[in-house]
């Protein structure tokens, strides 16, 4: 029995050592698999429990896929002891993208809880997702805010809003052409979407819903703000034309989903 006890202690020590030294590449592989190659953690350092990496968005895993990386490095801390009872307790931080550390807690039999924070990203990062962003090549800043979110299978509680500030695109010399806000209220499903223009010569507006099963329905419009200088209107024409079918001489319809 004494020998068996010593062997057990030795095995636990080996497992503990391996777990402590588990490479950060394990986290990168997990993220890559879950997102089907759309999000990658590049240049990882540290361990599975405490590491750093560069976040890369990609349109796919095939050769030639569009890729774009977030400036500066993401850091994470994963508490090992809660894993013994099946709980994931994760903290993420980024010097410019996250206004405060983001906490994620996944416990058996309980909703996944994502802490409140503000996520700030360069809009150019969206190019890495491919079409239509690699055509629009957006510029400016995306700011995404959310309260504490509770996520269960098929259900989300909490509100989210996203701002596109200093909006620009290679399709028009007007820069910036606006500041826009999209809000998502009511949790999920039965999410209510509203797009509004805060400022700028290009007006984007619309409403929509996200129903059970992720069915998106959104309809709105894009047009120059009434009273916009004719020269600026002319410079916005190419961009507006690509956003949707013509409703009249100045307005196009924005329509997504069914």
BELFEN-V527583 format. One record per backbone hydrogen bond with DSSP energy under -0.5 kcal/mol. NH is the residue of the N-H (numbers start at 0). CO is the residue of the C=O. E is the energy in kcal/mol with one decimal. If there is no record, write none. Layout:
nh: <NH & NH>
co: <CO & CO>
e: <E & E>
This chain:
nh: <4 & 5 & 6 & 7 & 8 & 9 & 10 & 11 & 12 & 13 & 14 & 15 & 16 & 17 & 18 & 19 & 20 & 21 & 23 & 25 & 26 & 27 & 28 & 29 & 30 & 31 & 32 & 33 & 34 & 35 & 36 & 37 & 39 & 41 & 41 & 44 & 46 & 47 & 50 & 51 & 52 & 53 & 54 & 55 & 56 & 57 & 58 & 64 & 67 & 69 & 73 & 74 & 75 & 76 & 77 & 78 & 78 & 82 & 83 & 84 & 85 & 86 & 87 & 88 & 89 & 89 & 90 & 91 & 92 & 94 & 97 & 98 & 98 & 101 & 102 & 103 & 104 & 105 & 106 & 109 & 111 & 112 & 113 & 113 & 114 & 114 & 116 & 118 & 119 & 119 & 120 & 122 & 124 & 125 & 126 & 127 & 128 & 129 & 132 & 133 & 134 & 135 & 136 & 138 & 140 & 141 & 142 & 142 & 143 & 144 & 144 & 145 & 146 & 148 & 149 & 150 & 151 & 154 & 155 & 156 & 159 & 160 & 161 & 162 & 163 & 164 & 164 & 166 & 167 & 169 & 169 & 170 & 171 & 174 & 175 & 176 & 177 & 178 & 179 & 180 & 181 & 182 & 183 & 184 & 187 & 189 & 190 & 191 & 192 & 192 & 193 & 194 & 195 & 197 & 197 & 198 & 201 & 202 & 202 & 203 & 204 & 205 & 206 & 207 & 208 & 209 & 210 & 213 & 214 & 214 & 215 & 216 & 217 & 218 & 219 & 220 & 221 & 222 & 224 & 227 & 231 & 232 & 233 & 234 & 235 & 235 & 236 & 236 & 239 & 240 & 241 & 241 & 242 & 242 & 243 & 246 & 247 & 251 & 252 & 253 & 254 & 255 & 257>
co: <0 & 1 & 2 & 3 & 4 & 5 & 6 & 7 & 8 & 9 & 10 & 11 & 12 & 13 & 14 & 15 & 16 & 18 & 45 & 22 & 23 & 23 & 24 & 25 & 26 & 27 & 28 & 29 & 30 & 32 & 31 & 34 & 55 & 39 & 53 & 51 & 49 & 21 & 75 & 44 & 73 & 41 & 52 & 39 & 67 & 37 & 65 & 61 & 56 & 54 & 52 & 92 & 50 & 90 & 48 & 76 & 88 & 79 & 80 & 81 & 82 & 81 & 105 & 86 & 87 & 103 & 76 & 101 & 74 & 72 & 93 & 96 & 117 & 91 & 100 & 89 & 112 & 87 & 104 & 106 & 150 & 104 & 111 & 148 & 102 & 112 & 145 & 143 & 96 & 117 & 141 & 139 & 121 & 122 & 123 & 124 & 125 & 126 & 129 & 129 & 131 & 131 & 132 & 167 & 164 & 120 & 140 & 162 & 118 & 142 & 160 & 116 & 158 & 113 & 156 & 111 & 154 & 151 & 187 & 149 & 183 & 144 & 181 & 142 & 179 & 140 & 162 & 177 & 138 & 135 & 136 & 135 & 168 & 172 & 166 & 166 & 166 & 198 & 163 & 195 & 161 & 193 & 159 & 191 & 155 & 209 & 209 & 184 & 190 & 207 & 182 & 205 & 180 & 178 & 195 & 178 & 176 & 200 & 222 & 201 & 220 & 194 & 218 & 192 & 216 & 190 & 214 & 210 & 210 & 211 & 213 & 208 & 255 & 206 & 253 & 204 & 251 & 202 & 200 & 224 & 228 & 228 & 229 & 230 & 231 & 232 & 232 & 233 & 235 & 236 & 237 & 238 & 238 & 239 & 239 & 250 & 250 & 221 & 244 & 219 & 252 & 217 & 215>
e: <-2.4 & -2.2 & -2.6 & -2.3 & -2.5 & -2.5 & -2.7 & -2.6 & -2.2 & -2.3 & -2.8 & -2.7 & -2.4 & -2.8 & -2.7 & -2.4 & -2.0 & -0.9 & -1.4 & -1.7 & -0.8 & -1.7 & -2.5 & -2.0 & -2.4 & -2.3 & -2.1 & -2.5 & -2.1 & -0.9 & -2.5 & -1.7 & -2.7 & -0.7 & -3.1 & -2.3 & -2.4 & -3.0 & -1.4 & -2.0 & -2.0 & -3.0 & -0.5 & -2.7 & -3.0 & -2.6 & -2.1 & -1.7 & -2.1 & -2.8 & -3.0 & -2.9 & -2.2 & -2.2 & -3.1 & -0.5 & -2.2 & -1.0 & -1.9 & -1.5 & -1.6 & -2.4 & -3.0 & -0.6 & -0.5 & -3.0 & -2.3 & -2.9 & -2.3 & -0.5 & -1.0 & -0.5 & -2.5 & -2.9 & -0.5 & -2.9 & -2.3 & -2.4 & -0.5 & -1.9 & -2.9 & -2.5 & -0.5 & -2.5 & -2.7 & -0.5 & -1.2 & -3.3 & -3.2 & -0.5 & -3.1 & -2.1 & -2.1 & -1.9 & -1.5 & -1.5 & -2.2 & -1.9 & -1.0 & -1.2 & -1.2 & -2.3 & -3.0 & -2.3 & -2.4 & -3.4 & -0.5 & -2.6 & -3.3 & -0.5 & -3.0 & -1.7 & -1.4 & -2.6 & -2.1 & -3.1 & -2.8 & -2.6 & -2.2 & -2.5 & -1.9 & -2.3 & -2.9 & -2.9 & -2.5 & -2.8 & -0.6 & -2.3 & -1.3 & -1.3 & -0.5 & -0.5 & -1.4 & -0.6 & -0.7 & -2.7 & -0.5 & -2.3 & -2.1 & -2.5 & -2.9 & -2.3 & -3.0 & -2.4 & -2.7 & -0.9 & -2.0 & -2.8 & -0.5 & -3.0 & -1.7 & -2.8 & -2.5 & -3.2 & -0.5 & -1.3 & -1.9 & -0.6 & -3.3 & -0.6 & -2.0 & -1.7 & -2.0 & -2.0 & -2.5 & -1.6 & -2.8 & -1.6 & -0.5 & -0.7 & -0.6 & -2.5 & -2.4 & -2.4 & -2.8 & -2.8 & -2.0 & -1.9 & -3.1 & -2.0 & -0.6 & -2.3 & -2.3 & -1.5 & -1.2 & -0.7 & -0.8 & -0.7 & -2.5 & -2.5 & -1.0 & -0.7 & -0.5 & -1.4 & -0.6 & -3.4 & -1.7 & -2.3 & -2.7 & -2.0 & -0.6 & -2.3 & -1.5>
